C-alpha cells in the first residue's frame, strides 16, 4: 500500500498536470523582462525571455497550480516580482 502511495506521488512530480495558459501581461522590472501568463483556477506562470518580447508566445502548456483558496491581486504579484530581484 505504501509503495502505491509513493509511486503516485513520484508520478505526479515527474509528470505535473499542465493547462493552457494565455499571455496576460509583459513587464520590465529592473531591466529584466517578465511575461506573465494566466490559466484556469488562477494558475499563474512567469517566463523570463532572454532576448526580446517575441519569446512571449500567446498560449502554451504551463504547470497547473490550483489557487482556489487565495486570489493574488495584481499589486501582490508586482510586489512579489519586485522583491525577488
N, C-alpha and C positions, 0 to 999 in steps of 0.2 A: 504493500500500500504506500509506504514512504517513497519507494522508488518511482511510483507513478506520479506522485506529487512533485518530486524533484524533476522528473523528466518533463512535466508540463511547464514548470517554471523556467527551465532552461530553454525549452522550445519557444516560449513567449519572449525571452530575452534575445534569442538569436534571430527570430523572425517576428519583429514587432508589427502590430497591426498598422496599416497605413490607410490614409484617407486622401481625397483630393483637396488640396489647399490652393487658394487663389491669392494672387498678389494684392495686398491691402495698401501698403504704404512703402515709399522709398525715403529713407532718412540718411543724412550725413551728419555724424556726430564726431567731433574732434578729428576730422579728416578721414574717418572710417565710414565707408558706405554700408548701409544696412537695408536689406529687403525683408519686409515683414509680411508674412503670409497668415491667412486665417482659414480655418476649416470648420467642420461640424462640431457641435458641442464645445465651442470656444477653444478649439485647438489652435495654438499659436506656434509659429516656427519662424526663426530668423536665419537668413542666409547672408553671408558676408562676401560680396563679389570682390574679386581681386583686381580687375582692370577697369571695367566700366559698367554702366547701368544695364547694358544689353544682356548681362548674365542673369538678370532677374526675369525669369520666364513667367508667363501669366498664370499657368497652373502646373502643378506637379504632385507626385505622391509623397506626402510627408508623414512622419511618425505621428500616430494618434495619441493625444493626451487629453483625457476626459477631465474637464474642469467645470463640472456641473455645480459644485459646491460654491465656488467663488468666482465672480466675474472680475478679471483685471480691467481696470479703467485705462484709458489712453494715457492719462497722467502717470499711473503706476508703471506702465510699460516704458514710457520715456525716461522716467526716473531710474528704472532698473537698467536701461541701456546706458544712461549717463554715468551711473555709479559703477558700472562694470569696467569702465576704461580709466 
